[in-house]
């Protein structure tokens, strides 16, 4: 399902999230992880919902399996690129961030303002307000930035 370097990256992520180092990720580990990322008011229900996604206690094997299941549903890179190309009428490889924000918040599975902010925090537009959608698509489907 994953190559060795990906498994190593998942192991590092698991270790960071397993705040109390007991070999399992639980609600308190998630709360501490969110706090470390600057989000301190996470609702208990939200944490419980996350933990309930697992079939049992979340050890590394369960963690890896869950990520595999989540990523299996990701559209192929070409499909995602094609969706962005609809808005890139000049074929330059970028689209205006404001246009993407509007579409994400008004079409299909609508994003909230917070979800759009999170996306732009992870993939900030350039100084002209352009979003490099090719790199974004690569990261969505491969999990890491392409060397430029």
N, CA and C atoms as a LAMMPS dump frame, in Angstrom:
ITEM: TIMESTEP
0
ITEM: NUMBER OF ATOMS
444
ITEM: BOX BOUNDS ff ff ff
-5.0000000000000000e+02 5.0000000000000000e+02
-5.0000000000000000e+02 5.0000000000000000e+02
-5.0000000000000000e+02 5.0000000000000000e+02
ITEM: ATOMS id mol type element x y z
1 1 1 N 0.822 -1.192 0
2 1 2 C 0 0 0
3 1 3 C 0.873 1.266 0
4 2 1 N 1.934 1.274 0.83
5 2 2 C 2.846 2.42 0.909
6 2 3 C 4.277 1.924 0.731
7 3 1 N 5.138 2.821 0.219
8 3 2 C 6.546 2.436 0.136
9 3 3 C 7.223 2.748 1.483
10 4 1 N 8.464 2.315 1.623
11 4 2 C 9.165 2.443 2.904
12 4 3 C 9.29 3.886 3.378
13 5 1 N 9.562 4.818 2.466
14 5 2 C 9.722 6.213 2.887
15 5 3 C 8.39 6.784 3.382
16 6 1 N 7.289 6.378 2.749
17 6 2 C 5.981 6.841 3.205
18 6 3 C 5.666 6.263 4.588
19 7 1 N 5.967 4.994 4.777
20 7 2 C 5.717 4.361 6.074
21 7 3 C 6.525 5.074 7.161
22 8 1 N 7.766 5.431 6.838
23 8 2 C 8.603 6.156 7.805
24 8 3 C 7.99 7.514 8.142
25 9 1 N 7.447 8.221 7.133
26 9 2 C 6.808 9.512 7.384
27 9 3 C 5.57 9.34 8.26
28 10 1 N 4.786 8.3 8.005
29 10 2 C 3.614 8.031 8.834
30 10 3 C 4.036 7.688 10.265
31 11 1 N 5.144 6.963 10.404
32 11 2 C 5.643 6.614 11.738
33 11 3 C 6.041 7.874 12.493
34 12 1 N 6.681 8.803 11.817
35 12 2 C 7.067 10.066 12.446
36 12 3 C 5.828 10.848 12.865
37 13 1 N 4.809 10.887 12.003
38 13 2 C 3.559 11.582 12.331
39 13 3 C 2.886 10.916 13.528
40 14 1 N 2.857 9.588 13.527
41 14 2 C 2.247 8.852 14.634
42 14 3 C 2.961 9.187 15.944
43 15 1 N 4.283 9.19 15.901
44 15 2 C 5.077 9.475 17.095
45 15 3 C 4.809 10.884 17.611
46 16 1 N 4.665 11.837 16.711
47 16 2 C 4.356 13.212 17.121
48 16 3 C 2.977 13.268 17.782
49 17 1 N 2.013 12.551 17.221
50 17 2 C 0.65 12.59 17.744
51 17 3 C 0.502 11.791 19.041
52 18 1 N 1.297 10.761 19.227
53 18 2 C 1.228 9.948 20.436
54 18 3 C 1.954 10.697 21.554
55 19 1 N 1.302 11.742 22.03
56 19 2 C 1.922 12.67 22.973
57 19 3 C 2.401 12.009 24.272
58 20 1 N 1.65 11.023 24.768
59 20 2 C 2.05 10.391 26.035
60 20 3 C 2.933 9.157 25.833
61 21 1 N 3.283 8.861 24.588
62 21 2 C 4.224 7.797 24.209
63 21 3 C 3.814 6.404 24.718
64 22 1 N 2.488 6.119 24.711
65 22 2 C 2.052 4.795 25.157
66 22 3 C 1.812 3.83 24.001
67 23 1 N 2.085 4.285 22.755
68 23 2 C 1.909 3.418 21.596
69 23 3 C 0.516 3.464 20.998
70 24 1 N -0.347 4.313 21.549
71 24 2 C -1.714 4.462 21.053
72 24 3 C -2.08 5.936 20.986
73 25 1 N -2.918 6.29 20.021
74 25 2 C -3.428 7.654 19.92
75 25 3 C -4.85 7.636 20.468
76 26 1 N -5.085 8.475 21.5
77 26 2 C -6.423 8.572 22.084
78 26 3 C -6.879 10.033 22.067
79 27 1 N -8.025 10.289 22.68
80 27 2 C -8.582 11.649 22.667
81 27 3 C -7.623 12.671 23.252
82 28 1 N -6.958 12.316 24.339
83 28 2 C -6.043 13.267 24.976
84 28 3 C -4.838 13.557 24.077
85 29 1 N -4.353 12.538 23.382
86 29 2 C -3.259 12.758 22.429
87 29 3 C -3.707 13.715 21.333
88 30 1 N -4.928 13.51 20.825
89 30 2 C -5.447 14.396 19.781
90 30 3 C -5.597 15.82 20.303
91 31 1 N -6.137 15.953 21.518
92 31 2 C -6.298 17.289 22.123
93 31 3 C -4.938 17.974 22.236
94 32 1 N -3.928 17.241 22.718
95 32 2 C -2.578 17.805 22.866
96 32 3 C -1.969 18.17 21.516
97 33 1 N -2.228 17.341 20.503
98 33 2 C -1.712 17.617 19.157
99 33 3 C -2.339 18.892 18.609
100 34 1 N -3.652 19.001 18.75
101 34 2 C -4.33 20.225 18.301
102 34 3 C -3.784 21.441 19.048
103 35 1 N -3.567 21.318 20.351
104 35 2 C -3.036 22.426 21.145
105 35 3 C -1.655 22.836 20.64
106 36 1 N -0.841 21.839 20.308
107 36 2 C 0.506 22.136 19.789
108 36 3 C 0.44 22.876 18.454
109 37 1 N -0.667 22.673 17.721
110 37 2 C -0.856 23.351 16.439
111 37 3 C -1.597 24.676 16.596
112 38 1 N -1.904 25.048 17.853
113 38 2 C -2.536 26.338 18.11
114 38 3 C -4.049 26.298 18.216
115 39 1 N -4.636 25.139 18.144
116 39 2 C -6.1 25.039 18.253
117 39 3 C -6.428 24.447 19.624
118 40 1 N -6.84 25.303 20.564
119 40 2 C -7.017 24.837 21.937
120 40 3 C -8.453 24.523 22.336
121 41 1 N -9.425 25.018 21.648
122 41 2 C -10.815 24.776 22.046
123 41 3 C -11.482 23.705 21.197
124 42 1 N -10.898 22.531 21.137
125 42 2 C -11.466 21.427 20.366
126 42 3 C -12.542 20.769 21.229
127 43 1 N -13.715 20.613 20.645
128 43 2 C -14.822 20.018 21.39
129 43 3 C -14.599 18.529 21.605
130 44 1 N -15.028 18.057 22.769
131 44 2 C -14.912 16.642 23.112
132 44 3 C -15.596 15.76 22.071
133 45 1 N -16.753 16.207 21.578
134 45 2 C -17.497 15.436 20.576
135 45 3 C -16.678 15.261 19.305
136 46 1 N -15.951 16.307 18.928
137 46 2 C -15.118 16.262 17.728
138 46 3 C -13.995 15.231 17.898
139 47 1 N -13.383 15.229 19.069
140 47 2 C -12.316 14.264 19.347
141 47 3 C -12.865 12.84 19.384
142 48 1 N -14.029 12.677 20.008
143 48 2 C -14.65 11.352 20.074
144 48 3 C -14.978 10.833 18.682
145 49 1 N -15.473 11.716 17.819
146 49 2 C -15.803 11.315 16.447
147 49 3 C -14.555 10.845 15.71
148 50 1 N -13.438 11.528 15.937
149 50 2 C -12.188 11.13 15.29
150 50 3 C -11.745 9.747 15.755
151 51 1 N -11.784 9.526 17.058
152 51 2 C -11.346 8.249 17.616
153 51 3 C -12.283 7.119 17.171
154 52 1 N -13.564 7.424 17.041
155 52 2 C -14.544 6.402 16.646
156 52 3 C -14.387 5.954 15.193
157 53 1 N -13.643 6.707 14.397
158 53 2 C -13.388 6.285 13.014
159 53 3 C -12.555 5.008 12.967
160 54 1 N -11.832 4.736 14.044
161 54 2 C -10.982 3.537 14.108
162 54 3 C -11.807 2.348 14.598
163 55 1 N -11.451 1.153 14.14
164 55 2 C -12.182 -0.042 14.579
165 55 3 C -11.864 -0.449 16.022
166 56 1 N -10.862 0.153 16.617
167 56 2 C -10.455 -0.154 17.99
168 56 3 C -9.385 0.829 18.408
169 57 1 N -8.589 0.488 19.426
170 57 2 C -7.497 1.379 19.84
171 57 3 C -6.573 1.674 18.656
172 58 1 N -6.1 2.91 18.59
173 58 2 C -5.303 3.345 17.433
174 58 3 C -3.809 3.172 17.719
175 59 1 N -3.298 1.997 17.342
176 59 2 C -1.851 1.787 17.374
177 59 3 C -1.316 2.144 15.979
178 60 1 N -0.025 1.947 15.744
179 60 2 C 0.537 2.362 14.456
180 60 3 C -0.073 1.605 13.283
181 61 1 N -0.331 0.316 13.447
182 61 2 C -0.909 -0.483 12.357
183 61 3 C -2.294 0.036 11.98
184 62 1 N -3.112 0.328 12.985
185 62 2 C -4.458 0.865 12.732
186 62 3 C -4.346 2.233 12.072
187 63 1 N -3.434 3.059 12.569
188 63 2 C -3.191 4.4 12.03
189 63 3 C -2.841 4.324 10.539
190 64 1 N -1.925 3.439 10.199
191 64 2 C -1.492 3.265 8.809
192 64 3 C -2.648 2.769 7.933
193 65 1 N -3.399 1.813 8.44
194 65 2 C -4.547 1.275 7.701
195 65 3 C -5.595 2.355 7.453
196 66 1 N -5.855 3.179 8.47
197 66 2 C -6.837 4.263 8.321
198 66 3 C -6.406 5.239 7.235
199 67 1 N -5.125 5.598 7.216
200 67 2 C -4.64 6.504 6.178
201 67 3 C -4.749 5.861 4.804
202 68 1 N -4.446 4.59 4.717
203 68 2 C -4.574 3.887 3.444
204 68 3 C -5.998 3.915 2.933
205 69 1 N -6.964 3.705 3.835
206 69 2 C -8.372 3.733 3.44
207 69 3 C -8.795 5.131 3.011
208 70 1 N -8.32 6.142 3.727
209 70 2 C -8.665 7.535 3.378
210 70 3 C -8.078 7.908 2.008
211 71 1 N -6.829 7.541 1.789
212 71 2 C -6.166 7.917 0.545
213 71 3 C -6.67 7.115 -0.65
214 72 1 N -7.199 5.932 -0.399
215 72 2 C -7.711 5.102 -1.49
216 72 3 C -8.863 5.803 -2.213
217 73 1 N -9.602 6.622 -1.488
218 73 2 C -10.737 7.326 -2.081
219 73 3 C -10.361 8.615 -2.795
220 74 1 N -9.092 8.977 -2.782
221 74 2 C -8.648 10.209 -3.429
222 74 3 C -8.669 10.044 -4.946
223 75 1 N -9.199 11.036 -5.618
224 75 2 C -9.226 10.996 -7.083
225 75 3 C -7.806 10.986 -7.628
226 76 1 N -7.607 10.389 -8.812
227 76 2 C -6.279 10.431 -9.438
228 76 3 C -5.859 11.884 -9.715
229 77 1 N -4.561 12.101 -9.745
230 77 2 C -4.022 13.452 -9.949
231 77 3 C -4.594 14.099 -11.215
232 78 1 N -4.69 13.338 -12.3
233 78 2 C -5.202 13.894 -13.565
234 78 3 C -6.623 14.43 -13.42
235 79 1 N -7.463 13.73 -12.652
236 79 2 C -8.855 14.156 -12.451
237 79 3 C -8.907 15.485 -11.712
238 80 1 N -8.097 15.606 -10.674
239 80 2 C -8.073 16.847 -9.891
240 80 3 C -7.497 17.985 -10.734
241 81 1 N -6.429 17.707 -11.474
242 81 2 C -5.85 18.727 -12.363
243 81 3 C -6.881 19.217 -13.37
244 82 1 N -7.619 18.291 -13.955
245 82 2 C -8.623 18.662 -14.948
246 82 3 C -9.679 19.596 -14.347
247 83 1 N -10.064 19.331 -13.096
248 83 2 C -11.051 20.188 -12.433
249 83 3 C -10.525 21.617 -12.304
250 84 1 N -9.247 21.774 -11.962
251 84 2 C -8.666 23.112 -11.852
252 84 3 C -8.485 23.764 -13.219
253 85 1 N -8.121 22.969 -14.228
254 85 2 C -7.874 23.514 -15.565
255 85 3 C -9.105 24.197 -16.154
256 86 1 N -10.282 23.796 -15.703
257 86 2 C -11.519 24.445 -16.156
258 86 3 C -11.468 25.942 -15.859
259 87 1 N -10.829 26.298 -14.735
260 87 2 C -10.749 27.708 -14.324
261 87 3 C -9.482 28.393 -14.827
262 88 1 N -8.568 27.639 -15.387
263 88 2 C -7.303 28.174 -15.906
264 88 3 C -7.425 28.301 -17.425
265 89 1 N -8.19 29.272 -17.867
266 89 2 C -8.49 29.413 -19.29
267 89 3 C -7.265 29.715 -20.144
268 90 1 N -6.209 30.282 -19.522
269 90 2 C -5.001 30.603 -20.275
270 90 3 C -3.947 29.498 -20.175
271 91 1 N -4.221 28.446 -19.395
272 91 2 C -3.303 27.311 -19.279
273 91 3 C -1.971 27.646 -18.633
274 92 1 N -1.964 28.547 -17.652
275 92 2 C -0.714 28.982 -17.027
276 92 3 C -0.308 28.153 -15.804
277 93 1 N -1.204 27.287 -15.323
278 93 2 C -0.854 26.471 -14.166
279 93 3 C -1.258 27.078 -12.837
280 94 1 N -1.959 28.194 -12.891
281 94 2 C -2.458 28.778 -11.651
282 94 3 C -3.827 29.403 -11.899
283 95 1 N -4.547 29.578 -10.804
284 95 2 C -5.869 30.224 -10.86
285 95 3 C -5.929 31.248 -9.742
286 96 1 N -6.815 32.209 -9.884
287 96 2 C -6.976 33.23 -8.854
288 96 3 C -7.552 32.584 -7.595
289 97 1 N -6.906 32.828 -6.468
290 97 2 C -7.335 32.25 -5.193
291 97 3 C -8.756 32.682 -4.845
292 98 1 N -9.113 33.932 -5.149
293 98 2 C -10.466 34.417 -4.846
294 98 3 C -11.525 33.617 -5.594
295 99 1 N -11.236 33.251 -6.828
296 99 2 C -12.178 32.458 -7.614
297 99 3 C -12.345 31.066 -7.008
298 100 1 N -11.236 30.444 -6.625
299 100 2 C -11.297 29.115 -6.015
300 100 3 C -12.049 29.185 -4.695
301 101 1 N -11.786 30.213 -3.903
302 101 2 C -12.497 30.377 -2.629
303 101 3 C -14 30.461 -2.879
304 102 1 N -14.391 31.277 -3.838
305 102 2 C -15.814 31.436 -4.141
306 102 3 C -16.431 30.102 -4.562
307 103 1 N -15.762 29.379 -5.445
308 103 2 C -16.287 28.099 -5.93
309 103 3 C -16.365 27.067 -4.803
310 104 1 N -15.341 27.021 -3.958
311 104 2 C -15.339 26.059 -2.857
312 104 3 C -16.453 26.331 -1.849
313 105 1 N -16.81 27.604 -1.704
314 105 2 C -17.818 27.957 -0.708
315 105 3 C -19.246 27.974 -1.26
316 106 1 N -19.391 27.862 -2.581
317 106 2 C -20.744 27.97 -3.151
318 106 3 C -21.169 26.764 -3.98
319 107 1 N -20.269 25.849 -4.28
320 107 2 C -20.589 24.724 -5.153
321 107 3 C -20.496 23.394 -4.403
322 108 1 N -21.288 22.426 -4.801
323 108 2 C -21.229 21.019 -4.354
324 108 3 C -21.037 20.888 -2.842
325 109 1 N -19.988 20.176 -2.409
326 109 2 C -19.69 20.014 -0.973
327 109 3 C -19.021 21.288 -0.491
328 110 1 N -19.813 22.228 -0.063
329 110 2 C -19.318 23.572 0.259
330 110 3 C -18.334 23.581 1.426
331 111 1 N -17.247 24.323 1.216
332 111 2 C -16.262 24.536 2.27
333 111 3 C -16.769 25.663 3.172
334 112 1 N -16.403 25.598 4.45
335 112 2 C -16.665 26.709 5.362
336 112 3 C -15.523 27.723 5.203
337 113 1 N -15.709 28.897 5.769
338 113 2 C -14.653 29.919 5.75
339 113 3 C -13.382 29.361 6.41
340 114 1 N -13.56 28.622 7.512
341 114 2 C -12.423 28.045 8.234
342 114 3 C -11.678 27.023 7.374
343 115 1 N -12.393 26.193 6.641
344 115 2 C -11.756 25.2 5.778
345 115 3 C -10.962 25.861 4.655
346 116 1 N -11.504 26.938 4.115
347 116 2 C -10.785 27.684 3.069
348 116 3 C -9.517 28.304 3.656
349 117 1 N -9.62 28.873 4.858
350 117 2 C -8.438 29.457 5.517
351 117 3 C -7.364 28.395 5.736
352 118 1 N -7.788 27.192 6.164
353 118 2 C -6.828 26.11 6.386
354 118 3 C -6.133 25.717 5.086
355 119 1 N -6.904 25.652 4.006
356 119 2 C -6.314 25.288 2.72
357 119 3 C -5.286 26.34 2.291
358 120 1 N -5.657 27.624 2.4
359 120 2 C -4.745 28.679 1.978
360 120 3 C -3.558 28.819 2.939
361 121 1 N -3.711 28.386 4.185
362 121 2 C -2.563 28.383 5.105
363 121 3 C -1.558 27.313 4.648
364 122 1 N -2.073 26.18 4.198
365 122 2 C -1.203 25.097 3.735
366 122 3 C -0.654 25.366 2.331
367 123 1 N -1.466 26.013 1.498
368 123 2 C -1.095 26.304 0.101
369 123 3 C -1.373 27.775 -0.191
370 124 1 N -0.531 28.663 0.326
371 124 2 C -0.806 30.096 0.16
372 124 3 C -0.676 30.556 -1.29
373 125 1 N -1.572 31.45 -1.684
374 125 2 C -1.437 32.055 -3.022
375 125 3 C -0.167 32.912 -3.069
376 126 1 N 0.311 33.187 -4.28
377 126 2 C 1.48 34.052 -4.413
378 126 3 C 1.074 35.508 -4.181
379 127 1 N 2.029 36.431 -4.307
380 127 2 C 1.76 37.846 -4.025
381 127 3 C 0.709 38.456 -4.95
382 128 1 N 0.479 37.831 -6.108
383 128 2 C -0.534 38.325 -7.048
384 128 3 C -1.903 37.672 -6.816
385 129 1 N -1.996 36.821 -5.791
386 129 2 C -3.268 36.166 -5.5
387 129 3 C -3.526 34.924 -6.33
388 130 1 N -2.463 34.347 -6.903
389 130 2 C -2.605 33.151 -7.731
390 130 3 C -2.302 31.887 -6.917
391 131 1 N -3.063 30.841 -7.185
392 131 2 C -2.87 29.552 -6.538
393 131 3 C -2.235 28.587 -7.537
394 132 1 N -1.088 28.02 -7.164
395 132 2 C -0.394 27.043 -8.009
396 132 3 C -1.112 25.708 -7.861
397 133 1 N -2.091 25.466 -8.717
398 133 2 C -2.918 24.267 -8.535
399 133 3 C -2.194 22.987 -8.922
400 134 1 N -1.193 23.071 -9.758
401 134 2 C -0.451 21.845 -10.11
402 134 3 C 0.265 21.281 -8.888
403 135 1 N 0.919 22.166 -8.127
404 135 2 C 1.598 21.721 -6.91
405 135 3 C 0.565 21.231 -5.879
406 136 1 N -0.54 21.939 -5.75
407 136 2 C -1.598 21.538 -4.828
408 136 3 C -2.099 20.134 -5.171
409 137 1 N -2.351 19.872 -6.435
410 137 2 C -2.824 18.55 -6.878
411 137 3 C -1.789 17.474 -6.576
412 138 1 N -0.525 17.804 -6.792
413 138 2 C 0.547 16.841 -6.522
414 138 3 C 0.56 16.47 -5.041
415 139 1 N 0.467 17.477 -4.177
416 139 2 C 0.489 17.227 -2.739
417 139 3 C -0.738 16.423 -2.303
418 140 1 N -1.911 16.743 -2.848
419 140 2 C -3.128 16.005 -2.509
420 140 3 C -2.97 14.528 -2.841
421 141 1 N -2.384 14.219 -3.983
422 141 2 C -2.311 12.836 -4.427
423 141 3 C -1.036 12.102 -4.007
424 142 1 N 0.037 12.836 -3.695
425 142 2 C 1.301 12.19 -3.338
426 142 3 C 1.745 12.454 -1.9
427 143 1 N 1.169 13.48 -1.281
428 143 2 C 1.472 13.746 0.11
429 143 3 C 2.732 14.54 0.37
430 144 1 N 3.37 15.073 -0.656
431 144 2 C 4.573 15.889 -0.431
432 144 3 C 4.765 16.811 -1.632
433 145 1 N 5.499 17.906 -1.383
434 145 2 C 5.724 18.872 -2.459
435 145 3 C 6.725 18.345 -3.463
436 146 1 N 6.453 18.681 -4.717
437 146 2 C 7.342 18.336 -5.807
438 146 3 C 8.585 19.202 -5.731
439 147 1 N 9.734 18.633 -6.029
440 147 2 C 10.939 19.468 -6.122
441 147 3 C 10.802 20.315 -7.361
442 148 1 N 11.082 21.616 -7.206
443 148 2 C 10.892 22.53 -8.333
444 148 3 C 12.141 22.733 -9.107
